[in-house]
Structures are given as C-alpha cells and as structure tokens.
Amino acid sequence: MTAEQLAQMLGNAKRYARGWLASCPVPGHGSGNGDRHPSLAITQNGDKWLFKCFGGCDQSDVFAAMKQHLPTGGLNWNRPAVARDPLSGIRPIVPPNMKEVTAWDYVDEFGEVTAQKVRYELEDGSKTYRQYHIMNGERVPTIRNWTPIPYNLPAMIAKPNDPVFICEGEKAAEFLAGFYGVVAVSAHQGSSDWPAAITPWFHGRLVVVIPDNDIPGWKYAKRVVRALLGTAQAIKVVDLADDQSAIGDDAVEYIEGHTFEQFKATVALASVVEDFEELEPPQRLTGNEEAESEPESVAPEPEPFPEVIEAQAQQRYKVEMWRDAKDEPVKWLVDRIVPQKAFMALYGPPGTFKSFIALHLAAMIASGSAWLAHEVHEPGEVLYIAGEGHGGIGTRIAGLRHAYELTDIPVGVIRSQVNLRSSDQDFEDLIIAIKSSEIQRPKLIIIDTLARAFGGGNENASEDMGSFISNCGRLQEATGAALLVVHHSGKDASLGLRGHSSFLGAVDTQIEISRHIDQMSGTLKVTKQKDGKDGVEIHFSMDTVSFDQSETSAAKLNLGFEDDSSATLVVKPFDGQLPDGIGFKPPQGSRANAGRGKHQSMGREALRHIVKVEGQYQIVQGERHRAVTLDRWRDEVYARLGSDVEESDKRKRWKEIKDKLVELGFAAIRNDLAWIKPVNEEGF
C-alpha cells in the first residue's frame, strides 16, 4: 500500500512535496465539523508511516483514528473513500473559471471560524486569492466588518509561553507548525500589510519573523518589526537561507531539507532586533529585479459593494499642493438636488407629505424617470427602510405603480425599525439583509424616519446624535450609496430640523418641505447644498389615484403588506398657479403681499437664520422665546445688504426692515432682544 492509495481512500487527496495530504479522519476535527480541506500529511519511509494533522489534532487521536485503516499485515482495502464537500454548506460565490484549491480558516479565541482565505486556480494555470468574512455559516464577500485575528490563533492561546513564529502566508505557517511543532502564525493580508488589530495578541511574546526569500518578504519583515517593537518581549528576524544555497520562495523549502535541530540552531544564531531601521535584506537579494516584483494579489471578491473594494485598494489620504488643487464637478443622482453618495435630510412638520415625497423619489431614481421635472442622471437600485407609517406603505407603492405605470423597478423595502444609533447587531443584520437581497448596489438608501431609527435615544444629546451620524457614515461606506434621512422639524418649524445641531452640520444636503396653506400641494426648498446652489425650490401637488383592489394584494406585490384601500395619494409635479403667500399667511387685515418685498423678505430670512444658529431661550415679560440680540440681527442684515451699500443707507434700510416686520407681526422686539413670532400667531 502506498501513501497515495491511503490518501485517496481518506478523501481529498493532494500531492505535496514530501508525500500526500488527505482529509483527517479524527471525528472531532475542526470542532466537530469534519476536515473540509486536506490537512493530514502522510509520508512513508520504507515500512514506516508518519501522520501529522496540520489542523491541530492531537497525535494520539490521529493514530487512534488511523488504526482501523492499518490492520496487521496492511491496510483495509475494503473501506470506501468518503466523499466530502469542500465547501461544507458554505455558498460558493466565484466565477466558474476559478477552481478552489485550498481554504484557510481563521479561528477566533472561542473556536469559531470567523474568516477564510481561499486560493483559487484559474483556467490558464495562474492562481489568485479571495478573503471572506464568515457570518452565520455563509461566506460574505467582503472582510470590511471583520475584526482581524492572527491565523492559528488557538495555538497561540494554548501555548502562551512559547515563541511565536510569524510567516508571510498560511501555507508556510502550517508547514512550520506541522513539522517542527512550533507556534506558527500569519496575517490575512500576506506581505501587503500588517493589520494593527492583531498587534495586541503579541503582547509580551517572544517573536521570530520568517521572511520569504525575496525583497517584498524582507520589506514585510521590517513592517512587522516596526509594529511589534515595544509590544513583543523580543523579536528576531531569521534568514532561513544562506548566500551559498538560497532556498526557494518560503519556509516550506527549508523544512523539506533540514531537521528541527538545524532549524533551532539557525534561530539561535540570529540577533534580537533593537531598531527596525537597521533591518536590511541579505546582499544576495539586492538588485534582484525579479525578487522585487510585487507580492501576489490578495483581493476580496468584488461583490456586492464594488465602490468599497475599490476604495480599500486606494491610498486613503492624499496631500495636494495648492497649485494642483482643482474642484471636481459635482455628480448628481437627481440634477441639482440629490448628489451621488451624499448624506441628506428631508424634513418638515407633520402632514407635509414627507413619506410620499421620499417614496416618489425612490421610484423615480429606480425607474430613471424625471423627479418633479429634474432629470435623474444616475438611475439604480434603492432601499427604503420604512420604520414609520409602514402599515399603509403597500397601498402607497401600489398607487405609485398604477399612476406612473411602473412594473418591475429595483426598489427594496424593509418594514422594520432599525436601530442605527446604538445597536451593532442591528447594523450587522442590516448589511446581511442587503447582501442577501436583490438590492446589493443601492444608489440611494432612505431612512423613514430618524426617530424610528434612533433606538430610543435623545435627539437633543450630542452623544446620541453623534452615534447615529457615525453609523449612517458606516452604512454609506459599506454600500457606496447616498443616504436620505426623513426627519421632523421642531415645534417652531421656522427653526428647521429637530434635535441636536450636529445633524445639520453633518448633512451635505438639506431639503425643507412645507405645505401650502389649506392646499393639497407644497414646496421643497434646498436650504443647504454643500457642493451646489442653495435655495432651489420645487413645487409639487398631491393627486388621489384609485385602482383595482387586486393591484394591492400581497401576492401581487410580493411585499407581505396588508392593504384595505383602493385609493391613495401620489406626488405629481405642480401644475397651476401657486397659492398666494406660499409658506406663510400675511397678518389679518394686511395686504396680500405684506412682508413679501425684496428687503422685507431678506430681513425675515436674516432673523430666521440667526435665531436658528445662535438663538438662546430667554424669559421676556413672563414668556419664553428663542431670541437673539437686536444688534446681532442688524449685523446679519448689514452683511446681506452687501459691502457696496453706504453705511448711512444701511442704517436707513435696517430701520425700515425692522419697523415694518414688527408692525406686520412677523417679528417681536423687547429689551433689545428679537425673535420670530410663532407660526400660529399670524407668523411666517
């Protein structure tokens, strides 16, 4: 019986330098999951056999499991080979021209496989690698949310006093551990980088770095030493080759020709590294152009978020000189309104049709149709997180489809509240839901509303709002999408967004929505556009649409929503004459255009802005008002009048604006303080 025949009988047989690899027959191998990949080394020397499990099985367990296959006088030829699925239920997500050869499991301190690095062979015989985050037994084609750990971490934990040998790759680490019995590890990024997250695992350890026999290998060794100096107890960098008989690529070739005693002697001769700057490659490698070639690519599978993968491969920060700095043109999802990858807020008081507007925007971006007469430049997938008012969203969707004759457009809906303020689990579950859906590359994600995605936090607390903003950024980073948050205005609608001011500071685009008085219509106004023009206004109307009840059935929509109505409202572009006094009513008894003159409008906007940004609550004659000083309002008016207006004209104009707005009831002044009159008092 040969080693090859034995390996074939065990399954997953594979030739390697000193013999054969096969699946380990130990029942508890891999925490009871079985040996999905060949890790049992089988070598034969005359009539003697050597079995070594690279997966860490105890040697006595290996021999006990092999006894049934090694009866006296030879092997049990009658035992059938065991067919094994190399993926063991893990869904393959690679092109058909790639064949999986080896997968290395990254096992955490709890014995769970949290990531895999997989080697593939291409049709032309070349090789490539992919890295996967393992979540719920599934391969996730990005490791962005994975916390890196060293390869072979359980061995480090099991032998806390042993030196740790750091190799460039998992293959070399397995051979070093398997044949010499040492603690050998590697990092998932190979020679391309040393992940800072794994540095703490080496605190107080004796470390031996084994570089590959090339220039990139020694550059990597220098990077590792730099990271671990001051953390590890002591560090050696060991050259396993010599100038007369240089080894091949890595430690595997050395292991095949040297005993453990020779290996120990080589390590003992190496000096402890005190300064990483003094670490230089051997003279034999200097000037070797072939050796200076880039290391093998280790790229994550470029799905489902290609923007993220591309960003990971690029330098994160770039320093530009003033002479070279140029503005890049703004890229729009919706012309002049919705920038690509922007963080946006749509806000207004209750009853202003916010959710209808958000759904309409989702439908138009997904279908590529113009949104309220503004061209959609980048149509694509949209995800709508309906945390508020989701009970009737099925009817609204059906109404949109009926009114605009929409068929199968790429809009996904999550009808649940998602805590994006304080729950890492909710965030991870959201990413998994996106990954497993048809909406894998969203152009836009809509959160309706902020309050339902806030996890019970305090909107006025900077810490809570900061956490929400941070997680919104993580969501955008993970998907490459623009993000629109539907939010409410405060009790005084003229003061803008409800909650802590950090939210206003964080958004790139802010769209205010107001309803025309006593009308089924309204106005959208861009009150902040970081890379575009503020003040753009869009008018819309709400139309009632009726349709066959069957169009709203859960079976037809495939959304799982219950509908009990055959009529709903849909957003339409405004067609007709705008109501007089859009957004405010003039005081009773005043002319219809009172307060709408050029300078009066400017004075009202100046007061509204300065109160929102700097206003403080004051008690004035027993009433509580958010106010600013009269001088501060005056300074804001002066600034808006411009520098080309004479000081005497500014003083005259200021007095006219102030007196007229107070007379009309748009503003109030007491004790050198000024404030906006509330909306329910003839205000604006």
C-alpha positions, 0 to 999 in steps of 0.5 A, spaced: 500 500 500 502 506 498 501 513 501 497 515 495 492 509 495 491 511 503 490 518 501 485 517 496 481 512 500 481 518 506 478 523 501 481 529 498 487 527 496 493 532 494 500 531 492 505 535 496 512 535 496 514 530 501 508 525 500 500 526 500 495 530 504 488 527 505 482 529 509 483 527 517 479 522 519 479 524 527 471 525 528 472 531 532 476 535 527 475 542 526 470 542 532 466 537 530 465 539 523 469 534 519 476 536 515 473 540 509 480 541 506 486 536 506 490 537 512 493 530 514 500 529 511 502 522 510 509 520 508 512 513 508 519 511 509 520 504 507 515 500 512 514 506 516 508 511 516 508 518 519 501 522 520 501 529 522 494 533 522 496 540 520 489 542 523 491 541 530 489 534 532 492 531 537 497 525 535 494 520 539 487 521 536 490 521 529 493 514 530 487 512 534 483 514 528 488 511 523 488 504 526 482 501 523 485 503 516 492 499 518 490 492 520 496 487 521 499 485 515 496 492 511 491 496 510 483 495 509 482 495 502 475 494 503 473 501 506 470 506 501 473 513 500 468 518 503 466 523 499 466 530 502 464 537 500 469 542 500 465 547 501 461 544 507 454 548 506 458 554 505 455 558 498 460 558 493 460 565 490 466 565 484 466 565 477 466 558 474 473 559 471 476 559 478 477 552 481 478 552 489 484 549 491 485 550 498 481 554 504 484 557 510 480 558 516 481 563 521 479 561 528 477 566 533 479 565 541 472 561 542 473 556 536 469 559 531 471 560 524 470 567 523 474 568 516 477 564 510 482 565 505 481 561 499 486 560 493 483 559 487 486 556 480 484 559 474 483 556 467 490 558 464 494 555 470 495 562 474 492 562 481 489 568 485 486 569 492 479 571 495 478 573 503 471 572 506 468 574 512 464 568 515 457 570 518 452 565 520 455 559 516 455 563 509 461 566 506 460 574 505 464 577 500 467 582 503 472 582 510 470 590 511 466 588 518 471 583 520 475 584 526 482 581 524 485 575 528 492 572 527 491 565 523 492 559 528 490 563 533 488 557 538 495 555 538 497 561 540 492 561 546 494 554 548 501 555 548 502 562 551 509 561 553 512 559 547 515 563 541 511 565 536 513 564 529 510 569 524 510 567 516 508 571 510 502 566 508 498 560 511 501 555 507 508 556 510 505 557 517 502 550 517 508 547 514 512 550 520 507 548 525 506 541 522 513 539 522 517 542 527 511 543 532 512 550 533 507 556 534 506 558 527 502 564 525 500 569 519 496 575 517 490 575 512 493 580 508 500 576 506 506 581 505 501 587 503 500 589 510 500 588 517 493 589 520 494 593 527 488 589 530 492 583 531 498 587 534 495 586 541 495 578 541 503 579 541 503 582 547 509 580 551 511 574 546 517 572 544 517 573 536 521 570 530 519 573 523 520 568 517 521 572 511 520 569 504 526 569 500 525 575 496 525 583 497 517 584 498 518 578 504 524 582 507 520 589 506 514 585 510 519 583 515 521 590 517 513 592 517 512 587 522 518 589 526 516 596 526 509 594 529 511 589 534 517 593 537 515 595 544 509 590 544 513 583 543 518 581 549 523 580 543 523 579 536 528 576 531 528 576 524 531 569 521 534 568 514 532 561 513 537 561 507 544 562 506 548 566 500 551 559 498 544 555 497 538 560 497 532 556 498 526 557 494 520 562 495 518 560 503 519 556 509 516 550 506 523 549 502 527 549 508 523 544 512 523 539 506 531 539 507 533 540 514 531 537 521 528 541 527 535 541 530 538 545 524 532 549 524 533 551 532 540 552 531 539 557 525 534 561 530 539 561 535 544 564 531 540 570 529 540 577 533 534 580 537 532 586 533 533 593 537 531 598 531 527 596 525 531 601 521 537 597 521 533 591 518 536 590 511 535 584 506 541 579 505 546 582 499 544 576 495 537 579 494 539 586 492 538 588 485 534 582 484 529 585 479 525 579 479 525 578 487 522 585 487 516 584 483 510 585 487 507 580 492 501 576 489 494 579 489 490 578 495 483 581 493 476 580 496 471 578 491 468 584 488 461 583 490 456 586 492 459 593 494 464 594 488 465 602 490 468 599 497 473 594 494 475 599 490 476 604 495 480 599 500 485 598 494 486 606 494 491 610 498 486 613 503 489 620 504 492 624 499 496 631 500 495 636 494 499 642 493 495 648 492 497 649 485 494 642 483 488 643 487 482 643 482 474 642 484 471 636 481 464 637 478 459 635 482 455 628 480 448 628 481 443 622 482 437 627 481 440 634 477 441 639 482 438 636 488 440 629 490 448 628 489 451 621 488 453 618 495 451 624 499 448 624 506 441 628 506 435 630 510 428 631 508 424 634 513 418 638 515 412 638 520 407 633 520 402 632 514 407 635 509 407 629 505 414 627 507 413 619 506 410 620 499 415 625 497 421 620 499 417 614 496 416 618 489 423 619 489 425 612 490 421 610 484 423 615 480 431 614 481 429 606 480 425 607 474 430 613 471 424 617 470 424 625 471 423 627 479 418 633 479 421 635 472 429 634 474 432 629 470 435 623 474 442 622 471 444 616 475 438 611 475 439 604 480 437 600 485 434 603 492 432 601 499 427 604 503 427 602 510 420 604 512 420 604 520 414 609 520 407 609 517 409 602 514 402 599 515 399 603 509 406 603 505 403 597 500 397 601 498 402 607 497 407 603 492 401 600 489 398 607 487 405 609 485 405 603 480 398 604 477 399 612 476 406 612 473 405 605 470 411 602 473 412 594 473 418 591 475 423 597 478 429 595 483 426 598 489 427 594 496 423 595 502 424 593 509 418 594 514 422 594 520 425 599 525 432 599 525 436 601 530 442 605 527 444 609 533 446 604 538 445 597 536 451 593 532 447 587 531 442 591 528 447 594 523 450 587 522 443 584 520 442 590 516 448 589 511 446 581 511 439 583 509 442 587 503 447 582 501 442 577 501 437 581 497 436 583 490 438 590 492 446 589 493 448 596 489 443 601 492 444 608 489 440 611 494 438 608 501 432 612 505 431 612 512 423 613 514 424 616 519 430 618 524 426 617 530 424 610 528 431 609 527 434 612 533 433 606 538 430 610 543 435 615 544 435 623 545 435 627 539 437 633 543 444 629 546 450 630 542 452 623 544 446 620 541 446 624 535 453 623 534 452 615 534 447 615 529 451 620 524 457 615 525 453 609 523 449 612 517 457 614 515 458 606 516 452 604 512 454 609 506 461 606 506 459 599 506 454 600 500 457 606 496 450 609 496 447 616 498 443 616 504 436 620 505 434 621 512 426 623 513 426 627 519 421 632 523 422 639 524 421 642 531 415 645 534 417 652 531 418 649 524 421 656 522 427 653 526 428 647 521 430 640 523 429 637 530 434 635 535 441 636 536 445 641 531 450 636 529 445 633 524 445 639 520 452 640 520 453 633 518 448 633 512 451 635 505 444 636 503 438 639 506 431 639 503 425 643 507 418 641 505 412 645 507 405 645 505 401 650 502 396 653 506 389 649 506 392 646 499 393 639 497 400 641 494 407 644 497 414 646 496 421 643 497 426 648 498 434 646 498 436 650 504 443 647 504 447 644 498 454 643 500 457 642 493 451 646 489 446 652 489 442 653 495 435 655 495 432 651 489 425 650 490 420 645 487 413 645 487 409 639 487 401 637 488 398 631 491 393 627 486 388 621 489 389 615 484 384 609 485 385 602 482 383 595 482 383 592 489 387 586 486 393 591 484 394 591 492 394 584 494 400 581 497 401 576 492 401 581 487 406 585 490 410 580 493 411 585 499 407 581 505 403 588 506 396 588 508 392 593 504 384 595 505 384 601 500 383 602 493 385 609 493 391 613 495 395 619 494 401 620 489 406 626 488 405 629 481 409 635 479 405 642 480 401 644 475 397 651 476 398 657 479 401 657 486 397 659 492 398 666 494 403 667 500 406 660 499 409 658 506 406 663 510 399 667 511 400 675 511 397 678 518 389 679 518 387 685 515 394 686 511 395 686 504 396 680 500 403 681 499 405 684 506 412 682 508 413 679 501 418 685 498 425 684 496 428 687 503 422 685 507 423 678 505 431 678 506 430 681 513 425 675 515 430 670 512 436 674 516 432 673 523 430 666 521 437 664 520 440 667 526 435 665 531 436 658 528 444 658 529 445 662 535 438 663 538 438 662 546 431 661 550 430 667 554 424 669 559 421 676 556 415 679 560 413 672 563 414 668 556 419 664 553 422 665 546 428 663 542 431 670 541 437 673 539 440 680 540 437 686 536 444 688 534 446 681 532 440 681 527 442 688 524 449 685 523 446 679 519 442 684 515 448 689 514 452 683 511 446 681 506 445 688 504 452 687 501 459 691 502 457 696 496 451 699 500 453 706 504 453 705 511 448 711 512 443 707 507 444 701 511 442 704 517 436 707 513 434 700 510 435 696 517 430 701 520 425 700 515 426 692 515 425 692 522 419 697 523 415 694 518 416 686 520 414 688 527 408 692 525 406 686 520 407 681 526 412 677 523 417 679 528 417 681 536 422 686 539 423 687 547 429 689 551 433 689 545 432 682 544 428 679 537 425 673 535 420 670 530 413 670 532 410 663 532 407 660 526 400 660 529 400 667 531 399 670 524 407 668 523 411 666 517 
